[in-house]
Amino acid sequence: MPMRMYREIETKERKLKEVICNQCGKRLKVEDGILKEGCFHSEYPFDYFSKKDGFIYTFDLCEACFDGWIDGFSHPAEITETREYL
Ligand SMILES: [Zn+2]
């Protein structure tokens, strides 16, 4: 008789299936659950001092749409280099 016994459990694993740019509708490259191109992901919860308090804005932008967005800023975004590459 085995000294260890296991019971089978069901897991609800989530795997990324597809990412679509909210701006242009481009389908981004996803392979085996991994997003393989540049994407700006937002899941931003506005807070008390906003008219959008209590609402979370979730969207993705492809890199071209992200570039178009920040190019329209009257003051450029601050860009710093990450120290560690993952
Ligand atoms: Zn796009």
PDB file of the backbone (N, CA, C, O) and the ligand in Angstrom, with CONECT records:
HET     ZN  A 101       1
ATOM      1  N   MET A   1       0.836  -1.200   0.000  1.00  0.00           N
ATOM      2  CA  MET A   1       0.000   0.000   0.000  1.00  0.00           C
ATOM      3  C   MET A   1       0.877   1.259   0.000  1.00  0.00           C
ATOM      4  O   MET A   1       1.841   1.343   0.762  1.00  0.00           O
ATOM      5  N   PRO A   2       0.541   2.245  -0.861  1.00  0.00           N
ATOM      6  CA  PRO A   2       1.368   3.460  -0.916  1.00  0.00           C
ATOM      7  C   PRO A   2       1.281   4.257   0.384  1.00  0.00           C
ATOM      8  O   PRO A   2       0.236   4.324   1.030  1.00  0.00           O
ATOM      9  N   MET A   3       2.402   4.849   0.737  1.00  0.00           N
ATOM     10  CA  MET A   3       2.438   5.635   1.970  1.00  0.00           C
ATOM     11  C   MET A   3       1.848   7.026   1.788  1.00  0.00           C
ATOM     12  O   MET A   3       1.516   7.718   2.750  1.00  0.00           O
ATOM     13  N   ARG A   4       1.731   7.403   0.555  1.00  0.00           N
ATOM     14  CA  ARG A   4       1.087   8.694   0.300  1.00  0.00           C
ATOM     15  C   ARG A   4      -0.081   8.473  -0.624  1.00  0.00           C
ATOM     16  O   ARG A   4       0.008   7.736  -1.606  1.00  0.00           O
ATOM     17  N   MET A   5      -1.138   9.099  -0.306  1.00  0.00           N
ATOM     18  CA  MET A   5      -2.301   8.997  -1.180  1.00  0.00           C
ATOM     19  C   MET A   5      -2.752  10.411  -1.556  1.00  0.00           C
ATOM     20  O   MET A   5      -2.695  11.342  -0.752  1.00  0.00           O
ATOM     21  N   TYR A   6      -3.185  10.532  -2.763  1.00  0.00           N
ATOM     22  CA  TYR A   6      -3.614  11.842  -3.249  1.00  0.00           C
ATOM     23  C   TYR A   6      -5.039  11.750  -3.752  1.00  0.00           C
ATOM     24  O   TYR A   6      -5.466  10.735  -4.303  1.00  0.00           O
ATOM     25  N   ARG A   7      -5.743  12.812  -3.552  1.00  0.00           N
ATOM     26  CA  ARG A   7      -7.053  12.878  -4.184  1.00  0.00           C
ATOM     27  C   ARG A   7      -6.968  13.898  -5.302  1.00  0.00           C
ATOM     28  O   ARG A   7      -6.227  14.877  -5.212  1.00  0.00           O
ATOM     29  N   GLU A   8      -7.715  13.665  -6.331  1.00  0.00           N
ATOM     30  CA  GLU A   8      -7.663  14.566  -7.469  1.00  0.00           C
ATOM     31  C   GLU A   8      -8.504  15.797  -7.201  1.00  0.00           C
ATOM     32  O   GLU A   8      -9.618  15.709  -6.685  1.00  0.00           O
ATOM     33  N   ILE A   9      -7.950  16.953  -7.564  1.00  0.00           N
ATOM     34  CA  ILE A   9      -8.717  18.185  -7.417  1.00  0.00           C
ATOM     35  C   ILE A   9      -8.822  18.872  -8.769  1.00  0.00           C
ATOM     36  O   ILE A   9      -7.975  18.705  -9.647  1.00  0.00           O
ATOM     37  N   GLU A  10      -9.866  19.632  -8.903  1.00  0.00           N
ATOM     38  CA  GLU A  10     -10.054  20.379 -10.139  1.00  0.00           C
ATOM     39  C   GLU A  10      -9.466  21.764  -9.965  1.00  0.00           C
ATOM     40  O   GLU A  10      -9.743  22.435  -8.971  1.00  0.00           O
ATOM     41  N   THR A  11      -8.670  22.194 -10.903  1.00  0.00           N
ATOM     42  CA  THR A  11      -8.138  23.554 -10.814  1.00  0.00           C
ATOM     43  C   THR A  11      -8.732  24.402 -11.923  1.00  0.00           C
ATOM     44  O   THR A  11      -8.966  23.940 -13.040  1.00  0.00           O
ATOM     45  N   LYS A  12      -8.965  25.644 -11.579  1.00  0.00           N
ATOM     46  CA  LYS A  12      -9.471  26.587 -12.585  1.00  0.00           C
ATOM     47  C   LYS A  12      -8.333  27.519 -12.946  1.00  0.00           C
ATOM     48  O   LYS A  12      -8.255  28.651 -12.470  1.00  0.00           O
ATOM     49  N   GLU A  13      -7.458  27.022 -13.791  1.00  0.00           N
ATOM     50  CA  GLU A  13      -6.311  27.801 -14.201  1.00  0.00           C
ATOM     51  C   GLU A  13      -6.726  28.720 -15.340  1.00  0.00           C
ATOM     52  O   GLU A  13      -7.440  28.318 -16.259  1.00  0.00           O
ATOM     53  N   ARG A  14      -6.262  29.966 -15.259  1.00  0.00           N
ATOM     54  CA  ARG A  14      -6.583  30.910 -16.328  1.00  0.00           C
ATOM     55  C   ARG A  14      -5.380  31.065 -17.232  1.00  0.00           C
ATOM     56  O   ARG A  14      -4.252  31.229 -16.768  1.00  0.00           O
ATOM     57  N   LYS A  15      -5.630  31.014 -18.516  1.00  0.00           N
ATOM     58  CA  LYS A  15      -4.556  31.150 -19.481  1.00  0.00           C
ATOM     59  C   LYS A  15      -4.961  32.223 -20.484  1.00  0.00           C
ATOM     60  O   LYS A  15      -6.063  32.202 -21.031  1.00  0.00           O
ATOM     61  N   LEU A  16      -4.044  33.163 -20.713  1.00  0.00           N
ATOM     62  CA  LEU A  16      -4.340  34.243 -21.645  1.00  0.00           C
ATOM     63  C   LEU A  16      -4.615  33.677 -23.034  1.00  0.00           C
ATOM     64  O   LEU A  16      -3.828  32.893 -23.562  1.00  0.00           O
ATOM     65  N   LYS A  17      -5.719  34.075 -23.607  1.00  0.00           N
ATOM     66  CA  LYS A  17      -6.111  33.513 -24.896  1.00  0.00           C
ATOM     67  C   LYS A  17      -5.946  34.533 -26.019  1.00  0.00           C
ATOM     68  O   LYS A  17      -5.388  34.232 -27.074  1.00  0.00           O
ATOM     69  N   GLU A  18      -6.440  35.740 -25.770  1.00  0.00           N
ATOM     70  CA  GLU A  18      -6.262  36.767 -26.784  1.00  0.00           C
ATOM     71  C   GLU A  18      -6.293  38.158 -26.176  1.00  0.00           C
ATOM     72  O   GLU A  18      -6.934  38.393 -25.151  1.00  0.00           O
ATOM     73  N   VAL A  19      -5.588  39.077 -26.828  1.00  0.00           N
ATOM     74  CA  VAL A  19      -5.567  40.472 -26.412  1.00  0.00           C
ATOM     75  C   VAL A  19      -5.831  41.309 -27.655  1.00  0.00           C
ATOM     76  O   VAL A  19      -5.151  41.169 -28.672  1.00  0.00           O
ATOM     77  N   ILE A  20      -6.819  42.170 -27.560  1.00  0.00           N
ATOM     78  CA  ILE A  20      -7.172  43.026 -28.686  1.00  0.00           C
ATOM     79  C   ILE A  20      -7.006  44.477 -28.261  1.00  0.00           C
ATOM     80  O   ILE A  20      -7.466  44.872 -27.190  1.00  0.00           O
ATOM     81  N   CYS A  21      -6.348  45.269 -29.099  1.00  0.00           N
ATOM     82  CA  CYS A  21      -6.148  46.688 -28.798  1.00  0.00           C
ATOM     83  C   CYS A  21      -7.511  47.386 -28.794  1.00  0.00           C
ATOM     84  O   CYS A  21      -8.259  47.306 -29.768  1.00  0.00           O
ATOM     85  N   ASN A  22      -7.822  48.063 -27.703  1.00  0.00           N
ATOM     86  CA  ASN A  22      -9.114  48.743 -27.594  1.00  0.00           C
ATOM     87  C   ASN A  22      -9.233  49.909 -28.580  1.00  0.00           C
ATOM     88  O   ASN A  22     -10.342  50.290 -28.956  1.00  0.00           O
ATOM     89  N   GLN A  23      -8.099  50.476 -28.999  1.00  0.00           N
ATOM     90  CA  GLN A  23      -8.140  51.633 -29.898  1.00  0.00           C
ATOM     91  C   GLN A  23      -8.358  51.222 -31.354  1.00  0.00           C
ATOM     92  O   GLN A  23      -9.289  51.705 -31.998  1.00  0.00           O
ATOM     93  N   CYS A  24      -7.520  50.346 -31.872  1.00  0.00           N
ATOM     94  CA  CYS A  24      -7.557  50.045 -33.314  1.00  0.00           C
ATOM     95  C   CYS A  24      -8.113  48.654 -33.622  1.00  0.00           C
ATOM     96  O   CYS A  24      -8.381  48.337 -34.781  1.00  0.00           O
ATOM     97  N   GLY A  25      -8.284  47.839 -32.610  1.00  0.00           N
ATOM     98  CA  GLY A  25      -8.857  46.519 -32.829  1.00  0.00           C
ATOM     99  C   GLY A  25      -7.854  45.458 -33.249  1.00  0.00           C
ATOM    100  O   GLY A  25      -8.235  44.330 -33.562  1.00  0.00           O
ATOM    101  N   LYS A  26      -6.570  45.813 -33.259  1.00  0.00           N
ATOM    102  CA  LYS A  26      -5.530  44.855 -33.656  1.00  0.00           C
ATOM    103  C   LYS A  26      -5.480  43.699 -32.653  1.00  0.00           C
ATOM    104  O   LYS A  26      -5.538  43.893 -31.439  1.00  0.00           O
ATOM    105  N   ARG A  27      -5.371  42.513 -33.200  1.00  0.00           N
ATOM    106  CA  ARG A  27      -5.221  41.319 -32.369  1.00  0.00           C
ATOM    107  C   ARG A  27      -3.732  41.119 -32.096  1.00  0.00           C
ATOM    108  O   ARG A  27      -2.954  40.903 -33.026  1.00  0.00           O
ATOM    109  N   LEU A  28      -3.336  41.190 -30.837  1.00  0.00           N
ATOM    110  CA  LEU A  28      -1.922  41.087 -30.489  1.00  0.00           C
ATOM    111  C   LEU A  28      -1.493  39.624 -30.435  1.00  0.00           C
ATOM    112  O   LEU A  28      -2.303  38.714 -30.256  1.00  0.00           O
ATOM    113  N   LYS A  29      -0.171  39.438 -30.599  1.00  0.00           N
ATOM    114  CA  LYS A  29       0.369  38.088 -30.688  1.00  0.00           C
ATOM    115  C   LYS A  29       0.414  37.418 -29.305  1.00  0.00           C
ATOM    116  O   LYS A  29       1.133  37.867 -28.412  1.00  0.00           O
ATOM    117  N   VAL A  30      -0.347  36.361 -29.146  1.00  0.00           N
ATOM    118  CA  VAL A  30      -0.353  35.573 -27.907  1.00  0.00           C
ATOM    119  C   VAL A  30       0.001  34.140 -28.267  1.00  0.00           C
ATOM    120  O   VAL A  30      -0.645  33.514 -29.108  1.00  0.00           O
ATOM    121  N   GLU A  31       1.049  33.629 -27.610  1.00  0.00           N
ATOM    122  CA  GLU A  31       1.460  32.244 -27.861  1.00  0.00           C
ATOM    123  C   GLU A  31       1.542  31.495 -26.545  1.00  0.00           C
ATOM    124  O   GLU A  31       2.253  31.911 -25.630  1.00  0.00           O
ATOM    125  N   ASP A  32       0.826  30.408 -26.449  1.00  0.00           N
ATOM    126  CA  ASP A  32       0.829  29.556 -25.269  1.00  0.00           C
ATOM    127  C   ASP A  32       0.593  30.367 -23.987  1.00  0.00           C
ATOM    128  O   ASP A  32       1.254  30.157 -22.970  1.00  0.00           O
ATOM    129  N   GLY A  33      -0.349  31.282 -24.061  1.00  0.00           N
ATOM    130  CA  GLY A  33      -0.733  32.046 -22.877  1.00  0.00           C
ATOM    131  C   GLY A  33       0.159  33.239 -22.576  1.00  0.00           C
ATOM    132  O   GLY A  33      -0.033  33.927 -21.573  1.00  0.00           O
ATOM    133  N   ILE A  34       1.144  33.486 -23.453  1.00  0.00           N
ATOM    134  CA  ILE A  34       2.074  34.588 -23.202  1.00  0.00           C
ATOM    135  C   ILE A  34       1.923  35.653 -24.280  1.00  0.00           C
ATOM    136  O   ILE A  34       1.969  35.358 -25.474  1.00  0.00           O
ATOM    137  N   LEU A  35       1.740  36.899 -23.842  1.00  0.00           N
ATOM    138  CA  LEU A  35       1.644  38.019 -24.767  1.00  0.00           C
ATOM    139  C   LEU A  35       3.033  38.331 -25.305  1.00  0.00           C
ATOM    140  O   LEU A  35       3.947  38.641 -24.541  1.00  0.00           O
ATOM    141  N   LYS A  36       3.187  38.248 -26.627  1.00  0.00           N
ATOM    142  CA  LYS A  36       4.527  38.360 -27.205  1.00  0.00           C
ATOM    143  C   LYS A  36       4.753  39.615 -28.019  1.00  0.00           C
ATOM    144  O   LYS A  36       5.559  39.617 -28.950  1.00  0.00           O
ATOM    145  N   GLU A  37       4.045  40.690 -27.676  1.00  0.00           N
ATOM    146  CA  GLU A  37       4.393  41.989 -28.243  1.00  0.00           C
ATOM    147  C   GLU A  37       4.003  43.097 -27.282  1.00  0.00           C
ATOM    148  O   GLU A  37       3.241  42.894 -26.337  1.00  0.00           O
ATOM    149  N   GLY A  38       4.544  44.264 -27.548  1.00  0.00           N
ATOM    150  CA  GLY A  38       4.338  45.393 -26.654  1.00  0.00           C
ATOM    151  C   GLY A  38       2.876  45.752 -26.505  1.00  0.00           C
ATOM    152  O   GLY A  38       2.124  45.765 -27.479  1.00  0.00           O
ATOM    153  N   CYS A  39       2.481  46.044 -25.279  1.00  0.00           N
ATOM    154  CA  CYS A  39       1.080  46.337 -24.991  1.00  0.00           C
ATOM    155  C   CYS A  39       1.012  47.184 -23.730  1.00  0.00           C
ATOM    156  O   CYS A  39       1.693  46.907 -22.743  1.00  0.00           O
ATOM    157  N   PHE A  40       0.188  48.213 -23.775  1.00  0.00           N
ATOM    158  CA  PHE A  40      -0.063  49.000 -22.577  1.00  0.00           C
ATOM    159  C   PHE A  40      -1.366  48.505 -21.982  1.00  0.00           C
ATOM    160  O   PHE A  40      -2.422  48.587 -22.609  1.00  0.00           O
ATOM    161  N   HIS A  41      -1.279  47.987 -20.759  1.00  0.00           N
ATOM    162  CA  HIS A  41      -2.474  47.459 -20.096  1.00  0.00           C
ATOM    163  C   HIS A  41      -2.856  48.376 -18.954  1.00  0.00           C
ATOM    164  O   HIS A  41      -2.018  48.721 -18.121  1.00  0.00           O
ATOM    165  N   SER A  42      -4.106  48.769 -18.911  1.00  0.00           N
ATOM    166  CA  SER A  42      -4.602  49.588 -17.805  1.00  0.00           C
ATOM    167  C   SER A  42      -5.715  48.864 -17.079  1.00  0.00           C
ATOM    168  O   SER A  42      -6.600  48.264 -17.689  1.00  0.00           O
ATOM    169  N   GLU A  43      -5.647  48.933 -15.779  1.00  0.00           N
ATOM    170  CA  GLU A  43      -6.736  48.448 -14.934  1.00  0.00           C
ATOM    171  C   GLU A  43      -6.798  49.468 -13.814  1.00  0.00           C
ATOM    172  O   GLU A  43      -6.455  49.186 -12.666  1.00  0.00           O
ATOM    173  N   TYR A  44      -7.248  50.667 -14.180  1.00  0.00           N
ATOM    174  CA  TYR A  44      -7.096  51.806 -13.289  1.00  0.00           C
ATOM    175  C   TYR A  44      -8.357  52.127 -12.499  1.00  0.00           C
ATOM    176  O   TYR A  44      -9.397  52.446 -13.075  1.00  0.00           O
ATOM    177  N   PRO A  45      -8.257  52.039 -11.177  1.00  0.00           N
ATOM    178  CA  PRO A  45      -9.409  52.405 -10.343  1.00  0.00           C
ATOM    179  C   PRO A  45      -9.358  53.890  -9.972  1.00  0.00           C
ATOM    180  O   PRO A  45      -8.455  54.329  -9.259  1.00  0.00           O
ATOM    181  N   PHE A  46     -10.320  54.645 -10.455  1.00  0.00           N
ATOM    182  CA  PHE A  46     -10.384  56.057 -10.060  1.00  0.00           C
ATOM    183  C   PHE A  46     -10.829  56.144  -8.600  1.00  0.00           C
ATOM    184  O   PHE A  46     -11.577  55.296  -8.113  1.00  0.00           O
ATOM    185  N   ASP A  47     -10.361  57.167  -7.923  1.00  0.00           N
ATOM    186  CA  ASP A  47     -10.654  57.247  -6.496  1.00  0.00           C
ATOM    187  C   ASP A  47     -11.614  58.380  -6.154  1.00  0.00           C
ATOM    188  O   ASP A  47     -12.224  58.992  -7.030  1.00  0.00           O
ATOM    189  N   TYR A  48     -11.726  58.631  -4.889  1.00  0.00           N
ATOM    190  CA  TYR A  48     -12.709  59.547  -4.300  1.00  0.00           C
ATOM    191  C   TYR A  48     -12.790  60.919  -4.958  1.00  0.00           C
ATOM    192  O   TYR A  48     -13.878  61.471  -5.122  1.00  0.00           O
ATOM    193  N   PHE A  49     -11.654  61.459  -5.329  1.00  0.00           N
ATOM    194  CA  PHE A  49     -11.646  62.829  -5.841  1.00  0.00           C
ATOM    195  C   PHE A  49     -11.979  62.917  -7.329  1.00  0.00           C
ATOM    196  O   PHE A  49     -11.951  64.000  -7.913  1.00  0.00           O
ATOM    197  N   SER A  50     -12.286  61.801  -7.926  1.00  0.00           N
ATOM    198  CA  SER A  50     -12.627  61.769  -9.343  1.00  0.00           C
ATOM    199  C   SER A  50     -14.139  61.656  -9.535  1.00  0.00           C
ATOM    200  O   SER A  50     -14.855  61.153  -8.669  1.00  0.00           O
ATOM    201  N   LYS A  51     -14.607  62.136 -10.694  1.00  0.00           N
ATOM    202  CA  LYS A  51     -16.016  61.939 -11.055  1.00  0.00           C
ATOM    203  C   LYS A  51     -16.273  60.467 -11.390  1.00  0.00           C
ATOM    204  O   LYS A  51     -17.419  60.025 -11.475  1.00  0.00           O
ATOM    205  N   LYS A  52     -15.189  59.724 -11.577  1.00  0.00           N
ATOM    206  CA  LYS A  52     -15.313  58.301 -11.919  1.00  0.00           C
ATOM    207  C   LYS A  52     -15.062  57.409 -10.692  1.00  0.00           C
ATOM    208  O   LYS A  52     -14.774  56.221 -10.835  1.00  0.00           O
ATOM    209  N   ASP A  53     -15.171  57.975  -9.519  1.00  0.00           N
ATOM    210  CA  ASP A  53     -14.928  57.238  -8.276  1.00  0.00           C
ATOM    211  C   ASP A  53     -15.743  55.943  -8.252  1.00  0.00           C
ATOM    212  O   ASP A  53     -16.951  55.940  -8.491  1.00  0.00           O
ATOM    213  N   GLY A  54     -15.059  54.868  -7.963  1.00  0.00           N
ATOM    214  CA  GLY A  54     -15.746  53.573  -7.866  1.00  0.00           C
ATOM    215  C   GLY A  54     -15.730  52.797  -9.179  1.00  0.00           C
ATOM    216  O   GLY A  54     -16.234  51.676  -9.243  1.00  0.00           O
ATOM    217  N   PHE A  55     -15.161  53.381 -10.214  1.00  0.00           N
ATOM    218  CA  PHE A  55     -15.118  52.692 -11.500  1.00  0.00           C
ATOM    219  C   PHE A  55     -13.680  52.354 -11.883  1.00  0.00           C
ATOM    220  O   PHE A  55     -12.774  53.172 -11.722  1.00  0.00           O
ATOM    221  N   ILE A  56     -13.487  51.156 -12.386  1.00  0.00           N
ATOM    222  CA  ILE A  56     -12.172  50.716 -12.841  1.00  0.00           C
ATOM    223  C   ILE A  56     -12.179  50.716 -14.367  1.00  0.00           C
ATOM    224  O   ILE A  56     -13.043  50.100 -14.990  1.00  0.00           O
ATOM    225  N   TYR A  57     -11.218  51.404 -14.957  1.00  0.00           N
ATOM    226  CA  TYR A  57     -11.103  51.442 -16.412  1.00  0.00           C
ATOM    227  C   TYR A  57     -10.062  50.415 -16.851  1.00  0.00           C
ATOM    228  O   TYR A  57      -8.881  50.541 -16.526  1.00  0.00           O
ATOM    229  N   THR A  58     -10.500  49.412 -17.581  1.00  0.00           N
ATOM    230  CA  THR A  58      -9.615  48.349 -18.035  1.00  0.00           C
ATOM    231  C   THR A  58      -9.548  48.365 -19.557  1.00  0.00           C
ATOM    232  O   THR A  58     -10.569  48.289 -20.240  1.00  0.00           O
ATOM    233  N   PHE A  59      -8.338  48.463 -20.069  1.00  0.00           N
ATOM    234  CA  PHE A  59      -8.163  48.413 -21.522  1.00  0.00           C
ATOM    235  C   PHE A  59      -6.723  48.102 -21.879  1.00  0.00           C
ATOM    236  O   PHE A  59      -5.817  48.213 -21.053  1.00  0.00           O
ATOM    237  N   ASP A  60      -6.531  47.706 -23.145  1.00  0.00           N
ATOM    238  CA  ASP A  60      -5.201  47.429 -23.678  1.00  0.00           C
ATOM    239  C   ASP A  60      -4.985  48.289 -24.916  1.00  0.00           C
ATOM    240  O   ASP A  60      -5.908  48.521 -25.696  1.00  0.00           O
ATOM    241  N   LEU A  61      -3.764  48.752 -25.081  1.00  0.00           N
ATOM    242  CA  LEU A  61      -3.391  49.480 -26.294  1.00  0.00           C
ATOM    243  C   LEU A  61      -2.170  48.817 -26.912  1.00  0.00           C
ATOM    244  O   LEU A  61      -1.211  48.499 -26.208  1.00  0.00           O
ATOM    245  N   CYS A  62      -2.198  48.606 -28.229  1.00  0.00           N
ATOM    246  CA  CYS A  62      -1.006  48.112 -28.912  1.00  0.00           C
ATOM    247  C   CYS A  62       0.051  49.219 -28.854  1.00  0.00           C
ATOM    248  O   CYS A  62      -0.255  50.363 -28.517  1.00  0.00           O
ATOM    249  N   GLU A  63       1.267  48.875 -29.176  1.00  0.00           N
ATOM    250  CA  GLU A  63       2.349  49.840 -29.019  1.00  0.00           C
ATOM    251  C   GLU A  63       2.163  51.066 -29.925  1.00  0.00           C
ATOM    252  O   GLU A  63       2.484  52.185 -29.524  1.00  0.00           O
ATOM    253  N   ALA A  64       1.650  50.859 -31.135  1.00  0.00           N
ATOM    254  CA  ALA A  64       1.453  51.984 -32.064  1.00  0.00           C
ATOM    255  C   ALA A  64       0.401  52.951 -31.510  1.00  0.00           C
ATOM    256  O   ALA A  64       0.579  54.167 -31.579  1.00  0.00           O
ATOM    257  N   CYS A  65      -0.687  52.416 -30.967  1.00  0.00           N
ATOM    258  CA  CYS A  65      -1.734  53.270 -30.402  1.00  0.00           C
ATOM    259  C   CYS A  65      -1.245  53.962 -29.134  1.00  0.00           C
ATOM    260  O   CYS A  65      -1.592  55.114 -28.873  1.00  0.00           O
ATOM    261  N   PHE A  66      -0.444  53.256 -28.352  1.00  0.00           N
ATOM    262  CA  PHE A  66       0.145  53.869 -27.161  1.00  0.00           C
ATOM    263  C   PHE A  66       1.026  55.054 -27.567  1.00  0.00           C
ATOM    264  O   PHE A  66       0.951  56.132 -26.978  1.00  0.00           O
ATOM    265  N   ASP A  67       1.872  54.825 -28.597  1.00  0.00           N
ATOM    266  CA  ASP A  67       2.760  55.887 -29.080  1.00  0.00           C
ATOM    267  C   ASP A  67       1.941  57.088 -29.565  1.00  0.00           C
ATOM    268  O   ASP A  67       2.284  58.233 -29.272  1.00  0.00           O
ATOM    269  N   GLY A  68       0.863  56.825 -30.303  1.00  0.00           N
ATOM    270  CA  GLY A  68      -0.001  57.896 -30.792  1.00  0.00           C
ATOM    271  C   GLY A  68      -0.630  58.671 -29.644  1.00  0.00           C
ATOM    272  O   GLY A  68      -0.774  59.891 -29.713  1.00  0.00           O
ATOM    273  N   TRP A  69      -0.998  57.965 -28.602  1.00  0.00           N
ATOM    274  CA  TRP A  69      -1.619  58.585 -27.426  1.00  0.00           C
ATOM    275  C   TRP A  69      -0.626  59.521 -26.733  1.00  0.00           C
ATOM    276  O   TRP A  69      -0.921  60.694 -26.504  1.00  0.00           O
ATOM    277  N   ILE A  70       0.553  58.987 -26.403  1.00  0.00           N
ATOM    278  CA  ILE A  70       1.483  59.825 -25.630  1.00  0.00           C
ATOM    279  C   ILE A  70       2.133  60.914 -26.495  1.00  0.00           C
ATOM    280  O   ILE A  70       2.587  61.930 -25.970  1.00  0.00           O
ATOM    281  N   ASP A  71       2.178  60.706 -27.819  1.00  0.00           N
ATOM    282  CA  ASP A  71       2.695  61.755 -28.706  1.00  0.00           C
ATOM    283  C   ASP A  71       1.805  63.002 -28.656  1.00  0.00           C
ATOM    284  O   ASP A  71       2.255  64.107 -28.961  1.00  0.00           O
ATOM    285  N   GLY A  72       0.553  62.816 -28.273  1.00  0.00           N
ATOM    286  CA  GLY A  72      -0.382  63.941 -28.189  1.00  0.00           C
ATOM    287  C   GLY A  72      -0.296  64.707 -26.882  1.00  0.00           C
ATOM    288  O   GLY A  72      -0.976  65.720 -26.717  1.00  0.00           O
ATOM    289  N   PHE A  73       0.525  64.248 -25.951  1.00  0.00           N
ATOM    290  CA  PHE A  73       0.670  64.949 -24.671  1.00  0.00           C
ATOM    291  C   PHE A  73       1.308  66.323 -24.911  1.00  0.00           C
ATOM    292  O   PHE A  73       2.245  66.444 -25.700  1.00  0.00           O
ATOM    293  N   SER A  74       0.797  67.361 -24.227  1.00  0.00           N
ATOM    294  CA  SER A  74       1.441  68.671 -24.357  1.00  0.00           C
ATOM    295  C   SER A  74       2.751  68.705 -23.568  1.00  0.00           C
ATOM    296  O   SER A  74       3.653  69.476 -23.896  1.00  0.00           O
ATOM    297  N   HIS A  75       2.856  67.890 -22.549  1.00  0.00           N
ATOM    298  CA  HIS A  75       4.119  67.716 -21.822  1.00  0.00           C
ATOM    299  C   HIS A  75       4.495  66.250 -21.961  1.00  0.00           C
ATOM    300  O   HIS A  75       3.711  65.379 -21.584  1.00  0.00           O
ATOM    301  N   PRO A  76       5.665  65.960 -22.489  1.00  0.00           N
ATOM    302  CA  PRO A  76       6.014  64.562 -22.745  1.00  0.00           C
ATOM    303  C   PRO A  76       6.044  63.715 -21.478  1.00  0.00           C
ATOM    304  O   PRO A  76       6.350  64.204 -20.391  1.00  0.00           O
ATOM    305  N   ALA A  77       5.723  62.449 -21.641  1.00  0.00           N
ATOM    306  CA  ALA A  77       5.790  61.512 -20.520  1.00  0.00           C
ATOM    307  C   ALA A  77       7.235  61.376 -20.069  1.00  0.00           C
ATOM    308  O   ALA A  77       8.160  61.455 -20.877  1.00  0.00           O
ATOM    309  N   GLU A  78       7.416  61.175 -18.794  1.00  0.00           N
ATOM    310  CA  GLU A  78       8.761  60.915 -18.278  1.00  0.00           C
ATOM    311  C   GLU A  78       9.075  59.455 -18.565  1.00  0.00           C
ATOM    312  O   GLU A  78       8.297  58.561 -18.232  1.00  0.00           O
ATOM    313  N   ILE A  79      10.210  59.230 -19.178  1.00  0.00           N
ATOM    314  CA  ILE A  79      10.602  57.866 -19.522  1.00  0.00           C
ATOM    315  C   ILE A  79      11.914  57.556 -18.822  1.00  0.00           C
ATOM    316  O   ILE A  79      12.907  58.264 -18.992  1.00  0.00           O
ATOM    317  N   THR A  80      11.907  56.499 -18.041  1.00  0.00           N
ATOM    318  CA  THR A  80      13.134  56.072 -17.362  1.00  0.00           C
ATOM    319  C   THR A  80      13.416  54.633 -17.740  1.00  0.00           C
ATOM    320  O   THR A  80      12.509  53.878 -18.091  1.00  0.00           O
ATOM    321  N   GLU A  81      14.653  54.271 -17.665  1.00  0.00           N
ATOM    322  CA  GLU A  81      15.052  52.916 -18.033  1.00  0.00           C
ATOM    323  C   GLU A  81      14.881  51.983 -16.841  1.00  0.00           C
ATOM    324  O   GLU A  81      15.227  52.332 -15.712  1.00  0.00           O
ATOM    325  N   THR A  82      14.348  50.801 -17.100  1.00  0.00           N
ATOM    326  CA  THR A  82      14.224  49.839 -16.001  1.00  0.00           C
ATOM    327  C   THR A  82      15.604  49.270 -15.700  1.00  0.00           C
ATOM    328  O   THR A  82      16.428  49.087 -16.596  1.00  0.00           O
ATOM    329  N   ARG A  83      15.835  48.996 -14.435  1.00  0.00           N
ATOM    330  CA  ARG A  83      17.146  48.503 -14.013  1.00  0.00           C
ATOM    331  C   ARG A  83      17.327  47.003 -14.292  1.00  0.00           C
ATOM    332  O   ARG A  83      18.395  46.523 -14.672  1.00  0.00           O
ATOM    333  N   GLU A  84      16.218  46.306 -14.078  1.00  0.00           N
ATOM    334  CA  GLU A  84      16.313  44.850 -14.268  1.00  0.00           C
ATOM    335  C   GLU A  84      15.429  44.427 -15.426  1.00  0.00           C
ATOM    336  O   GLU A  84      14.303  44.902 -15.577  1.00  0.00           O
ATOM    337  N   TYR A  85      15.943  43.553 -16.215  1.00  0.00           N
ATOM    338  CA  TYR A  85      15.144  43.000 -17.303  1.00  0.00           C
ATOM    339  C   TYR A  85      14.608  41.649 -16.868  1.00  0.00           C
ATOM    340  O   TYR A  85      15.355  40.780 -16.418  1.00  0.00           O
ATOM    341  N   LEU A  86      13.315  41.490 -17.009  1.00  0.00           N
ATOM    342  CA  LEU A  86      12.704  40.235 -16.571  1.00  0.00           C
ATOM    343  C   LEU A  86      12.691  39.210 -17.689  1.00  0.00           C
ATOM    344  O   LEU A  86      12.212  38.093 -17.497  1.00  0.00           O
TER     345      LEU A  86
HETATM  346 ZN    ZN A 101      -3.878  49.645 -31.533  1.00  0.00          ZN2+
END
